[in-house]
Amino acid sequence: MSTATPTDFIGPWIGETIGYDSPAHIWEISVRASRLEIRTRWEDESGWELMYAEVTDGPAGFSIGEQRAVLVDSQHFVIPGWDTNDTRGGVGPSYDVVFSRPGIAELSAHQAYQRFVASRDQA
């Protein structure tokens, strides 16, 4: 995908950390003016935190500060290095996280992640 609009991200997303066993990232994304408003929590917690993101092009996705999310297809996006070490007490490396729409799309998260890796390696 070469371009994205804020509406491409509206709704619920489930994030899976690649290479480390951690709780799922639960995100609810809405649009506020030209920015994305992201409510986030771990699957085993009840409290939500709030973040804001800017939709970007080349490749399509959004940014949260210095972090970039890359839209793989309409059902998946990846944030390289997103899971830094919040669940490990600040110890260890960062891990990529693949986000999927809840349901059937979650079953193809690993394939979407592999497509992301292949496209990144070709760049």
Solvent accessible surface area in square Angstrom, and as a share of the most:
residue,aa,sasa,rsa
1,M,123,0.55
2,S,86,0.56
3,T,91,0.53
4,A,12,0.09
5,T,71,0.41
6,P,36,0.23
7,T,94,0.55
8,D,53,0.27
9,F,0,0.00
10,I,79,0.40
11,G,16,0.15
12,P,58,0.36
13,W,0,0.00
14,I,37,0.19
15,G,0,0.00
16,E,70,0.32
17,T,10,0.06
18,I,32,0.16
19,G,69,0.67
20,Y,78,0.30
21,D,139,0.72
22,S,25,0.16
23,P,31,0.19
24,A,21,0.17
25,H,9,0.04
26,I,27,0.14
27,W,1,0.00
28,E,66,0.30
29,I,5,0.03
30,S,35,0.22
31,V,41,0.23
32,R,128,0.47
33,A,105,0.81
34,S,79,0.51
35,R,99,0.36
36,L,0,0.00
37,E,22,0.10
38,I,0,0.00
39,R,100,0.37
40,T,21,0.12
41,R,65,0.24
42,W,40,0.14
43,E,95,0.42
44,D,106,0.55
45,E,90,0.41
46,S,103,0.66
47,G,51,0.49
48,W,90,0.31
49,E,125,0.56
50,L,94,0.47
51,M,38,0.17
52,Y,84,0.32
53,A,2,0.02
54,E,78,0.35
55,V,36,0.21
56,T,35,0.20
57,D,89,0.46
58,G,65,0.62
59,P,71,0.45
60,A,0,0.00
61,G,0,0.00
62,F,1,0.00
63,S,23,0.15
64,I,26,0.13
65,G,71,0.69
66,E,175,0.79
67,Q,54,0.24
68,R,71,0.26
69,A,1,0.01
70,V,24,0.14
71,L,7,0.04
72,V,26,0.15
73,D,37,0.19
74,S,66,0.43
75,Q,76,0.34
76,H,7,0.03
77,F,0,0.00
78,V,0,0.00
79,I,1,0.01
80,P,44,0.28
81,G,16,0.15
82,W,48,0.17
83,D,3,0.02
84,T,55,0.32
85,N,35,0.18
86,D,109,0.56
87,T,53,0.31
88,R,42,0.15
89,G,72,0.69
90,G,52,0.50
91,V,109,0.62
92,G,43,0.41
93,P,86,0.54
94,S,60,0.39
95,Y,46,0.18
96,D,25,0.13
97,V,0,0.00
98,V,0,0.00
99,F,0,0.00
100,S,1,0.01
101,R,43,0.16
102,P,63,0.40
103,G,44,0.43
104,I,144,0.73
105,A,11,0.09
106,E,71,0.32
107,L,141,0.70
108,S,40,0.26
109,A,4,0.03
110,H,98,0.44
111,Q,105,0.47
112,A,0,0.00
113,Y,20,0.08
114,Q,106,0.47
115,R,115,0.42
116,F,11,0.05
117,V,31,0.18
118,A,51,0.40
119,S,66,0.42
120,R,108,0.39
121,D,104,0.54
122,Q,159,0.71
123,A,121,0.94
